[in-house]
Amino acid sequence: MTNSLRRRVLEHRKQTPGSFTARYKITRLVYSEEFQYVNNAIAREKELKKRTRAQKIALIEASNPTWEELMPEEAVATTNADSLRE
């Protein structure tokens, strides 16, 4: 969960040594959901964590069948300077 998807994607793409994202080479955004209220986002995250890998893949493929990158490098690069100020 995050309040800045671009910043979070940038953090993942940095591949900080020893981090989960570095260990498993997680660099692409292929699925996301938006919520108005943080409690709803937390509840949904907990719900998704209980699902099997096959169920998670089916969820992704229902909205993004080709696993297309949803946050291209250019979109993240434009926020690079902004994220340094945060």
Backbone bond lengths (Angstrom), bond angles and torsions (degrees), N, CA, C in turn:
res aa  C-N    CA-C-N  psi(-1)  N-CA   C-N-CA  omega(-1)  CA-C   N-CA-C  phi
1 M - - - 1.438 - - 1.525 108.50 -
2 T 1.312 115.80 142.12 1.459 120.78 179.84 1.524 109.97 -153.71
3 N 1.309 116.21 158.61 1.461 119.66 173.42 1.531 110.87 -101.69
4 S 1.328 116.70 -0.46 1.464 121.90 176.70 1.526 108.79 -141.43
5 L 1.319 116.00 95.77 1.456 120.48 -176.83 1.526 111.88 -62.15
6 R 1.312 117.39 -40.97 1.475 120.19 179.43 1.525 111.32 -61.73
7 R 1.325 116.50 -44.86 1.461 119.67 178.97 1.527 110.69 -61.84
8 R 1.330 116.68 -41.46 1.464 121.48 -179.19 1.525 110.82 -64.77
9 V 1.318 117.43 -42.22 1.467 121.02 177.68 1.526 109.72 -62.78
10 L 1.318 117.27 -41.89 1.459 121.43 177.67 1.523 110.44 -59.94
11 E 1.325 117.70 -43.23 1.460 121.48 177.87 1.526 110.80 -60.34
12 H 1.317 117.00 -42.16 1.464 120.95 179.18 1.518 111.12 -64.67
13 R 1.308 116.57 -40.02 1.470 119.75 -176.68 1.524 112.82 -74.92
14 K 1.316 117.89 -16.65 1.466 120.59 176.65 1.523 111.57 -68.98
15 Q 1.334 116.82 -24.37 1.464 122.36 177.97 1.531 111.94 53.67
16 T 1.312 116.68 55.12 1.458 122.16 178.15 1.526 109.71 -56.12
17 P 1.341 118.10 125.27 1.472 121.00 -177.92 1.530 111.96 -53.78
18 G 1.338 115.27 134.19 1.450 121.33 179.07 1.515 114.26 86.63
19 S 1.332 117.53 -8.31 1.463 120.25 -178.54 1.531 110.25 -81.25
20 F 1.322 114.78 161.12 1.464 121.27 177.42 1.523 110.18 -57.27
21 T 1.323 117.02 -44.14 1.463 121.08 -177.68 1.522 111.83 -65.22
22 A 1.319 117.76 -35.25 1.469 121.08 177.41 1.523 110.22 -71.05
23 R 1.308 115.86 -43.48 1.465 120.66 -177.86 1.520 111.88 -61.60
24 Y 1.333 117.07 -41.21 1.461 121.33 -176.28 1.526 113.97 -104.44
25 K 1.332 117.04 8.23 1.475 123.12 175.92 1.540 112.09 55.50
26 I 1.321 115.79 46.17 1.462 120.84 179.81 1.524 108.18 -89.23
27 T 1.329 116.20 109.01 1.466 120.30 -177.22 1.529 113.05 -133.06
28 R 1.329 118.01 -11.12 1.463 119.94 -175.23 1.521 111.42 -109.54
29 L 1.321 115.80 143.53 1.456 121.89 173.40 1.527 107.27 -100.49
30 V 1.319 116.77 115.72 1.465 120.89 -179.81 1.525 112.32 -119.35
31 Y 1.347 116.94 -7.03 1.462 120.35 -179.98 1.527 109.11 -156.55
32 S 1.303 116.42 141.08 1.465 120.60 173.23 1.523 108.62 -158.61
33 E 1.306 115.34 160.61 1.457 122.62 176.06 1.525 107.33 -135.46
34 E 1.322 116.11 149.70 1.468 121.39 177.29 1.518 109.70 -113.83
35 F 1.318 115.51 142.82 1.454 121.52 178.09 1.516 109.30 -134.05
36 Q 1.308 115.69 145.21 1.464 120.48 177.50 1.528 110.45 -76.47
37 Y 1.330 115.81 -36.01 1.463 120.46 -175.85 1.516 111.28 -114.14
38 V 1.325 116.06 133.65 1.455 122.02 -176.78 1.528 112.10 -60.11
39 N 1.319 117.79 -35.56 1.469 120.45 179.53 1.524 111.60 -62.06
40 N 1.328 116.43 -37.03 1.464 120.37 177.53 1.527 110.66 -67.41
41 A 1.320 117.27 -39.39 1.466 121.43 178.83 1.525 110.47 -64.59
42 I 1.312 116.96 -43.10 1.466 121.11 179.60 1.528 110.20 -63.83
43 A 1.324 117.25 -43.36 1.464 121.13 179.08 1.528 110.75 -62.46
44 R 1.319 116.88 -41.36 1.474 120.60 179.90 1.526 110.21 -66.92
45 E 1.320 117.45 -41.38 1.460 120.94 178.78 1.529 110.34 -60.36
46 K 1.308 117.50 -43.72 1.472 121.53 178.30 1.528 110.84 -63.10
47 E 1.331 115.70 -39.46 1.461 121.04 178.31 1.529 110.68 -63.08
48 L 1.321 116.76 -44.69 1.466 120.98 -179.08 1.525 112.03 -66.68
49 K 1.309 117.56 -35.56 1.461 120.75 -179.76 1.525 112.35 -64.09
50 K 1.319 117.14 -24.59 1.466 121.59 179.46 1.524 112.41 -79.88
51 R 1.318 117.32 -14.83 1.465 121.11 -177.11 1.521 111.74 -76.56
52 T 1.318 114.89 156.30 1.458 120.15 176.63 1.532 109.36 -76.67
53 R 1.311 116.10 165.00 1.464 120.93 176.93 1.529 110.41 -57.70
54 A 1.331 116.93 -42.47 1.467 121.16 -179.83 1.525 111.10 -62.11
55 Q 1.322 117.32 -40.28 1.464 120.50 178.11 1.523 111.28 -66.42
56 K 1.322 117.19 -37.88 1.471 120.90 178.60 1.525 110.58 -67.40
57 I 1.322 116.45 -40.27 1.465 120.35 177.70 1.525 110.02 -63.94
58 A 1.320 117.28 -42.48 1.467 121.12 178.37 1.530 110.92 -61.59
59 L 1.313 116.97 -39.05 1.465 121.46 177.91 1.531 110.55 -62.72
60 I 1.314 116.51 -45.82 1.474 120.90 178.05 1.519 110.22 -61.37
61 E 1.330 116.19 -48.55 1.463 120.08 -174.97 1.525 113.40 -69.72
62 A 1.322 117.22 -20.50 1.471 119.73 176.29 1.526 111.20 -67.50
63 S 1.339 116.92 -33.61 1.462 119.68 -178.94 1.529 113.26 -107.70
64 N 1.321 117.33 -18.20 1.466 121.51 -177.39 1.536 108.86 -144.13
65 P 1.339 117.68 70.81 1.468 121.64 -172.80 1.522 115.21 -59.64
66 T 1.315 118.30 -25.30 1.467 120.52 -179.69 1.532 112.61 -98.71
67 W 1.309 116.87 5.34 1.470 123.21 -179.30 1.531 110.94 54.98
68 E 1.316 115.08 40.75 1.467 121.49 179.74 1.529 110.30 -66.55
69 E 1.322 116.13 141.95 1.465 122.47 177.71 1.527 108.66 -64.28
70 L 1.332 117.62 123.41 1.458 121.75 -177.60 1.528 112.95 -91.08
71 M 1.330 116.52 -12.62 1.465 120.81 179.26 1.535 107.40 -132.11
72 P 1.351 116.60 83.09 1.464 119.73 -178.55 1.528 112.16 -59.00
73 E 1.291 115.61 157.16 1.465 122.38 -177.92 1.531 111.59 -52.34
74 E 1.337 116.88 -39.09 1.467 120.93 -178.44 1.534 111.29 -62.45
75 A 1.316 117.08 -38.02 1.461 120.85 -179.14 1.527 111.08 -67.97
76 V 1.313 116.31 -36.63 1.457 120.55 179.06 1.527 109.82 -74.65
77 A 1.318 116.87 -39.21 1.465 121.42 -178.73 1.527 111.82 -60.47
78 T 1.330 117.27 -33.86 1.470 119.41 -179.64 1.512 112.12 -67.76
79 T 1.318 117.54 -21.27 1.466 120.22 -179.87 1.526 111.56 -99.69
80 N 1.306 117.75 -1.69 1.460 121.41 -178.09 1.520 111.27 -55.13
81 A 1.309 118.46 -48.96 1.456 121.77 -179.65 1.521 111.05 -66.53
82 D 1.341 116.52 -39.56 1.459 119.75 179.08 1.522 111.93 -63.48
83 S 1.329 117.25 -39.13 1.451 120.04 -176.60 1.516 111.59 -70.25
84 L 1.307 117.36 -22.34 1.469 120.12 176.92 1.520 110.85 -70.38
85 R 1.336 116.87 -25.93 1.461 121.75 -179.90 1.523 112.42 -81.32
86 E 1.338 117.56 -21.16 1.479 120.91 -175.94 1.500 112.17 -72.49
